[in-house]
Amino acid sequence: MDLFLLKKIITVLIMPINIVLLLLIFALVVHGKKPKTSIKSISAALVILFITAFPPFSDTVMTAIENDYPPYVRSNMSIDYIVVLGCGHNTNAELPVTSQLKTCSLQRMVEALRIYQIHPEARIITSGYAGHNSLSNAETVKQSLVLLGVPAQKIITENFPKDTEEEAELIAPRVQGTQVILVTNADHMPRSMEYFHEEGIDAIAAPTGYWVRNPQSSKSWPHYMPSSKKLEQSTIAWYESLGMIVQWFKSLFN
């Protein structure tokens, strides 16, 4: 089996919602012979589900990841490249190209456009492979930027990287020794910056797509009710945390 596919399968299996499902399935299987074990398994599943969908918990773990790098603001420094990491899209010729982008790619594209308006001297590098689509994520983001007014000749595409590590490896030689701004989601920024640092690139972070935008604001009672959105938020935080742990282990052997 392809290593990339195997990594994705393992990652999906250890996400909170799938751990909950596995515990519930296990409870059903053993209920007849081991009812106490079954009840414990159901209880564990419910506890995990409640905690990961509970807003105060979800916001706390996500804020710890998202606040590593501040948002990018106007600078007098000349910028050579704005690197936009890939995320995802679904090719559909009946939709405007901007509507084909998944939320994370749309957020990154908009942030790259904002920074380009501050630094029109820069070139933009879009990244990301096609997956099951006919066009790569890099090309789809490029088309979106062109639609919104960026000259096509100012955009370079890297159409083959499948993940952040590959993006850093392929983009680093092109931008070595230049001033680079790295655009990705705030939750994804710590891992991304580390991968580029390993390739010798001291990039300037430009995080976007924050899950928790105002953690210090006062909250009304609905905020404390578990929700599917907060479950998704906890899942992303868990995914990124696992990624950083794997990244750290790999660094021990390099």
ABEGO torsion letter per residue (X at the ends): XBAAAAAAAAAAAABAAAAAAAAAAAAAAAAAABAAAAAAAAAAAAAAAAAAABAAAAAAAAAAAAAABBBBBBBABBBABBBBBBAEBBBBAABBAAAABBAAAAAAAAAAAAAAAABAABBBBBBEBAEABABBAAAAAAAAAAAAGBBAAABBBBAABABAAAAAAAAAAAABGBBBBBBBBAAAAAAAAAAAAAAGBBBBBBBBGBABABAABBBBAAAABBBAAAAAAAAAAAAAAAAAAAAAAAAAAX
